[in-house]
Amino acid sequence: MKNLIIITIVSLVVGGFIGAKVMELLGREYIMANLPVPKGTIDDKDVFFESLPEAGTVPRKKLHPVNRKAKNVILLIGDGMSISQIASYRLLKGGPNERLAVDRFPVSGIVLTHSANAIITDSASSATAYSTGSKTNNSYLGLDKDKNLLENLTERIDRYGLVSALIATSEVTHATPAAFAAHVDLRWKTDEISRQMLASNVSTILGGGRHFFLPERLGGEREDGRNLLEEIKESHALLTKKDQLNSFDKTDTRKVIGLFADEHLRNEKEPENHSSEPTLKDMLRFALERSAMYMEKGCRGSFIMVEGSQVDWAGHANNINYLKTEMQDLDEAIQLALEHAKENQDTLVIVTADHETGGLLIEPANPADYTGNKVKFSFNTAIGRGSHTGVPVPVYAYGPGSENFSGTLDNTDIYHGMVAAMDLNTEVGSCMDK
């Protein structure tokens, strides 16, 4: 009798569990069957096209006064990175309870990314918003929508005796780094961008793109015939291997340009070059050392822009493994920046993105069963040819002035927040001329 009672109880429990699961499954199927789900593929979502109201004046975020100014500012940009890319990498790295470098920042907010002439921005107009505080048209760099020249952040702080550096894993002539050193009405005018970058007072420029400094007759991309790799040597120290970052004379005050690949870093077409290419962390460490040297010699502060350029390209390619590699590279650089700021409390670190790319989603592997740890990462802006999206991107901040990077910001507010954090009260002239 006792055994019969136990068997009956167990049967009821198991039966109840199975019954509950069946009811849950039937319930989900009923809900899905009665939702207004359009038929078709990812490319057939035209049913959702909407014409939106015309943009009015951009609301300016009211900034808090920053009494303790930042001597140094590090801006890290994950091109194409929104919350989905961060969440995906967090899961891939260590599961739902993993924490990344950005998770350790005390201040966070969201950034709206539209440009002057489009809901969906490109990297040029977004980077111009970050570098100048002004909206512009897609494809413009350092110009307003009427093609008037805008003073960028590196030019402005140069007048106040601060030194600057630009770092990217793309070609250094790509949109984001270019927006901090050039002024052109088309981001693809790389001949002009590279010329302007060399003429700028940016002390350190690191990334890829040797071919954009070489004429076509020498295997490069320049249409104007100039060999800027030779011209560089008159005004800059030229680095082409990551080992040179360690061996370079730390007291050398010449401007530096590091071009570590013919095109972008980690190019699949040039695997033999990968071992001689630095990581973002390598390049940031070099820029921090250079900034410290310049400040020892009289510069009043520093600005460093670091771009994880290829997070965006992983979204365009709809490639989750590519995304994981690029997010790891960026995460390690963010960690270095945060550690540096904690050791140097006069440093403001900001992490953000220019836009989202790929429409990345994290879905259950089985739509009818949310349990378990198996998920599906899916890109939703056309398979293999993903595009930018208009969703907001995150911003994280640590250090003096970080309080101005919470809540909802326009992308132009990032510039104004950085400027408010810096000590830009007295023009003393460029410290690069001394």
C-alpha positions in Angstrom: 0.0 0.0 0.0 2.8 2.4 0.9 4.5 1.8 -2.4 1.3 2.4 -4.3 0.8 5.7 -2.6 4.3 6.8 -3.5 3.8 5.7 -7.1 0.5 7.6 -7.2 2.1 10.8 -5.8 5.0 10.6 -8.2 2.7 10.0 -11.1 0.6 13.0 -10.2 3.7 15.2 -9.9 5.2 14.1 -13.2 1.8 14.2 -14.9 1.2 17.7 -13.6 4.6 18.9 -14.8 4.1 17.4 -18.3 0.6 18.8 -18.4 1.9 22.2 -17.5 4.5 22.1 -20.2 1.9 21.0 -22.8 -0.4 23.8 -21.8 2.5 26.3 -21.9 3.4 25.1 -25.4 -0.2 25.2 -26.6 -0.6 28.6 -25.1 2.4 30.0 -26.9 1.2 28.4 -30.2 -2.2 30.0 -29.7 -0.6 33.4 -29.0 1.6 33.2 -32.1 -1.2 32.0 -34.2 -3.3 35.0 -33.3 -0.6 37.7 -33.7 -0.7 39.9 -36.8 2.5 38.4 -38.2 3.3 39.4 -41.8 4.3 36.6 -44.2 7.6 36.7 -46.1 11.3 36.9 -45.7 13.6 39.5 -44.0 13.7 41.4 -47.3 9.9 41.6 -47.4 9.4 43.9 -44.5 8.2 46.8 -46.7 4.9 46.7 -44.9 6.5 48.7 -42.1 7.7 51.6 -44.2 6.6 54.9 -42.6 7.2 58.6 -43.5 8.3 60.3 -40.3 7.8 64.0 -39.3 10.4 66.5 -40.3 13.2 67.0 -37.7 13.0 70.2 -35.8 15.7 71.9 -33.7 17.9 69.4 -31.8 17.2 69.7 -28.1 20.4 70.5 -26.3 21.1 68.6 -23.1 21.4 70.8 -20.1 24.8 70.1 -18.7 25.9 70.1 -15.1 28.8 72.5 -14.2 32.0 70.5 -14.0 34.1 72.0 -11.2 36.8 69.3 -11.2 38.1 69.4 -14.7 39.4 66.5 -16.7 43.0 66.9 -17.8 42.7 63.9 -20.1 39.8 62.6 -22.1 39.7 59.2 -23.8 36.8 58.6 -26.2 36.3 55.0 -27.3 33.9 54.3 -30.2 32.6 50.9 -31.1 31.5 51.5 -34.7 28.2 49.8 -35.3 27.9 48.8 -31.6 24.6 49.0 -29.7 23.3 47.1 -26.7 22.7 44.0 -28.8 26.4 43.7 -29.7 27.5 44.3 -26.1 25.0 41.7 -24.8 25.9 39.2 -27.5 29.6 39.5 -26.7 28.9 39.3 -22.9 27.0 36.0 -23.5 29.6 34.6 -25.8 32.5 35.4 -23.5 31.1 34.0 -20.3 27.3 33.6 -20.2 24.6 35.8 -18.7 26.5 36.6 -15.5 29.7 37.7 -17.2 30.6 41.3 -16.9 32.5 43.4 -19.5 34.6 46.5 -19.0 31.6 48.8 -19.8 29.6 47.1 -17.1 32.0 48.6 -14.5 31.3 52.2 -15.5 29.2 54.1 -12.9 27.4 56.3 -15.4 25.5 55.3 -18.5 22.9 56.7 -20.9 21.6 56.3 -24.5 22.5 58.3 -27.6 20.2 59.2 -30.5 22.1 59.0 -33.8 20.2 60.6 -36.7 22.1 62.9 -39.0 21.0 66.3 -40.5 19.5 64.7 -43.5 18.7 61.1 -42.5 17.1 59.0 -39.7 19.8 56.4 -40.4 23.2 58.0 -40.0 26.5 56.9 -41.6 29.8 57.0 -39.7 30.9 60.3 -41.3 28.0 62.4 -40.0 27.9 60.7 -36.7 31.7 61.1 -36.1 31.3 64.8 -37.2 28.7 65.2 -34.4 31.2 63.8 -31.9 34.1 65.8 -33.2 32.3 69.2 -33.7 29.0 69.1 -31.8 27.1 69.8 -35.0 24.7 67.8 -37.1 25.7 67.3 -40.7 24.7 65.3 -43.8 25.6 61.7 -44.3 29.1 61.4 -46.0 30.2 64.9 -44.8 33.3 65.1 -42.6 34.0 68.3 -40.5 31.5 70.4 -42.5 28.0 71.4 -41.7 25.1 70.6 -43.9 25.7 73.7 -46.0 29.4 72.7 -46.4 30.7 75.3 -44.1 33.9 74.4 -42.2 33.4 73.2 -38.6 36.3 73.4 -36.1 36.8 69.9 -34.8 37.8 69.0 -31.2 41.5 68.3 -31.9 41.8 71.7 -33.6 40.0 73.5 -30.7 42.0 71.9 -27.9 45.2 72.5 -29.8 44.6 76.2 -29.3 44.5 75.6 -25.5 47.7 73.6 -25.3 46.3 70.0 -25.3 47.7 67.2 -27.4 45.6 64.6 -29.3 45.8 61.1 -30.8 43.6 59.1 -33.1 43.5 55.3 -33.2 41.5 52.9 -35.4 41.5 49.3 -36.7 40.3 50.5 -40.1 42.4 52.6 -42.4 43.2 55.9 -40.6 41.5 57.7 -43.5 38.2 56.0 -42.6 35.2 58.1 -41.6 35.5 58.1 -37.8 39.2 59.0 -37.4 39.0 61.4 -40.4 36.2 63.4 -38.7 38.7 64.5 -36.0 41.3 65.8 -38.5 39.8 66.5 -41.9 37.1 68.6 -43.7 35.6 67.1 -46.9 32.2 66.8 -48.4 32.6 63.2 -49.3 34.1 60.6 -46.9 35.6 58.7 -49.9 38.0 61.6 -50.8 40.8 59.7 -49.2 43.6 61.6 -51.1 42.4 64.8 -49.5 41.7 63.3 -46.1 45.2 61.8 -45.8 46.8 65.1 -46.8 44.8 67.0 -44.3 45.6 64.5 -41.5 49.3 64.9 -42.1 48.9 68.7 -42.0 47.0 68.6 -38.7 48.5 69.0 -35.3 47.3 65.6 -34.2 50.5 64.1 -32.5 49.8 60.4 -32.9 47.8 58.7 -35.6 47.7 54.8 -35.5 45.8 52.2 -37.6 45.9 50.8 -41.1 45.8 52.3 -44.6 49.3 52.5 -46.1 47.8 52.2 -49.6 46.0 55.5 -49.1 49.3 57.2 -48.7 50.9 55.6 -51.8 50.2 56.5 -55.5 48.7 53.9 -57.8 52.0 53.5 -59.7 53.5 52.1 -56.5 50.5 49.8 -55.8 48.6 52.3 -53.7 45.2 53.9 -53.9 46.2 57.6 -54.5 44.9 59.1 -57.7 46.9 62.4 -57.3 50.3 60.7 -57.8 51.8 61.8 -54.5 53.8 59.5 -52.3 52.8 60.6 -48.9 54.8 57.8 -47.3 57.9 59.6 -48.4 56.5 63.0 -47.5 55.6 61.8 -44.0 59.2 61.4 -43.1 59.8 65.1 -43.3 57.3 65.8 -40.5 56.5 62.5 -38.7 58.1 59.3 -37.5 56.6 56.5 -39.6 55.8 53.2 -37.8 54.8 50.0 -39.8 55.3 47.1 -37.3 53.8 46.7 -33.8 57.3 46.0 -32.3 58.1 49.6 -33.1 55.5 50.7 -30.5 57.8 49.3 -27.8 61.1 50.2 -29.3 60.2 53.8 -30.2 62.2 56.5 -28.3 59.7 57.7 -25.7 61.4 61.1 -25.6 61.0 61.7 -29.3 58.7 64.7 -29.7 58.1 64.3 -33.5 54.5 63.6 -34.6 53.9 59.9 -35.2 51.9 58.1 -37.8 51.6 54.3 -37.6 50.3 52.5 -40.7 50.4 48.8 -39.8 48.6 47.3 -42.8 48.0 48.2 -46.5 44.3 48.5 -45.8 42.6 47.7 -42.5 44.1 45.7 -39.6 43.4 41.9 -39.5 42.6 41.8 -43.2 41.8 38.2 -44.2 43.5 38.8 -47.5 46.8 39.5 -45.7 47.1 36.8 -43.0 50.9 37.0 -43.2 50.7 40.6 -41.9 48.7 39.8 -38.8 51.6 39.0 -36.5 53.1 42.5 -37.1 49.8 44.3 -36.4 49.0 45.8 -33.0 45.8 45.5 -31.0 43.7 48.4 -30.0 45.1 47.9 -26.5 48.7 48.1 -27.9 48.0 51.3 -29.7 46.1 52.9 -26.8 49.0 52.1 -24.4 51.5 53.8 -26.9 49.2 56.9 -27.2 48.9 57.2 -23.4 52.7 57.0 -23.1 53.1 59.7 -25.8 50.5 61.9 -24.2 52.3 61.6 -20.8 55.6 62.6 -22.5 54.1 65.7 -24.1 52.5 66.8 -20.8 55.9 66.4 -19.1 57.2 68.8 -21.7 54.4 71.4 -21.2 51.2 70.3 -22.8 48.2 71.0 -20.5 46.2 67.8 -21.2 45.3 65.2 -23.8 42.6 63.8 -25.9 42.6 60.3 -27.4 40.0 58.9 -29.8 40.0 55.1 -30.1 37.8 53.3 -32.6 36.9 49.6 -32.8 36.1 50.1 -36.5 35.3 46.5 -37.5 32.5 45.9 -35.1 30.5 47.7 -37.8 31.9 45.4 -40.5 30.9 42.3 -38.6 27.4 43.6 -38.7 27.5 44.4 -42.4 28.8 40.8 -43.0 26.3 39.3 -40.6 29.2 37.4 -39.0 28.9 36.6 -35.3 32.4 35.1 -35.0 33.9 38.3 -36.6 31.8 40.3 -34.1 33.2 38.4 -31.2 36.8 39.0 -32.3 36.3 42.7 -32.7 34.3 43.1 -29.5 37.1 41.4 -27.6 39.7 43.7 -29.0 37.6 46.7 -28.1 36.8 45.4 -24.6 40.5 45.0 -23.8 41.2 48.6 -24.8 38.2 49.8 -22.7 39.6 47.9 -19.8 43.0 49.6 -20.2 41.4 53.0 -20.4 39.3 52.4 -17.3 42.3 51.1 -15.3 44.3 54.2 -16.4 41.5 56.5 -15.3 41.3 54.9 -11.9 45.0 55.4 -11.5 44.8 59.0 -12.9 41.7 60.5 -11.4 41.9 63.6 -13.7 41.0 61.4 -16.7 37.5 61.2 -18.2 36.7 58.0 -20.2 33.7 57.8 -22.5 32.6 54.7 -24.4 29.9 54.9 -27.1 29.1 54.1 -30.7 28.2 56.0 -33.8 25.2 53.8 -34.8 24.0 50.1 -34.7 24.7 47.8 -37.7 23.0 44.6 -38.6 19.9 44.7 -36.5 21.3 42.0 -34.2 18.9 40.0 -32.1 19.3 37.4 -29.4 16.5 34.9 -29.7 15.6 31.5 -28.2 16.9 28.6 -30.2 13.4 27.2 -30.2 10.7 30.0 -30.4 8.3 27.7 -28.5 10.7 27.0 -25.6 12.5 29.8 -23.8 14.3 27.5 -21.3 17.9 26.4 -21.4 21.1 28.2 -22.4 21.0 27.7 -26.2 20.2 30.9 -28.1 20.2 32.1 -31.7 22.0 35.2 -32.8 20.3 36.7 -35.8 21.1 39.7 -38.0 17.9 41.3 -39.4 18.9 43.8 -42.0 19.2 41.4 -45.0 21.4 38.3 -44.8 25.0 38.9 -45.7 24.5 42.6 -46.5 23.5 44.2 -43.3 23.0 47.9 -43.0 23.0 50.5 -40.3 19.9 50.9 -38.2 18.3 53.9 -36.4 18.2 52.4 -32.9 19.9 54.4 -30.1 23.3 53.4 -28.9 24.7 53.3 -25.3 27.2 55.7 -23.7 29.2 54.9 -20.6 31.4 57.4 -18.6 33.8 57.4 -15.8 35.8 60.4 -14.3 35.4 64.2 -14.1 32.3 65.3 -16.0 30.9 61.8 -16.3 27.6 63.1 -14.8 26.8 64.8 -18.1 26.6 61.5 -20.0 23.5 60.0 -18.3 19.9 59.9 -19.5 19.0 60.5 -23.2 21.6 62.4 -25.3 21.8 63.5 -28.9 25.1 62.5 -30.5 26.1 66.2 -30.6 25.8 66.2 -26.8 28.8 63.9 -26.5 31.0 66.7 -27.9 29.5 69.3 -25.6 29.9 67.0 -22.6 33.6 66.5 -23.4 34.2 70.2 -23.9 32.5 71.0 -20.6 34.7 68.5 -18.8 38.0 70.1 -20.2 39.7 73.2 -18.9 39.4 75.4 -22.0 39.3 78.8 -20.4 42.6 80.3 -21.6 44.1 80.1 -25.0 47.9 79.4 -24.7 48.6 78.3 -28.3 49.6 74.9 -29.6 52.0 72.9 -27.4 53.1 71.0 -30.5 55.0 74.2 -31.7 57.1 74.4 -28.6 
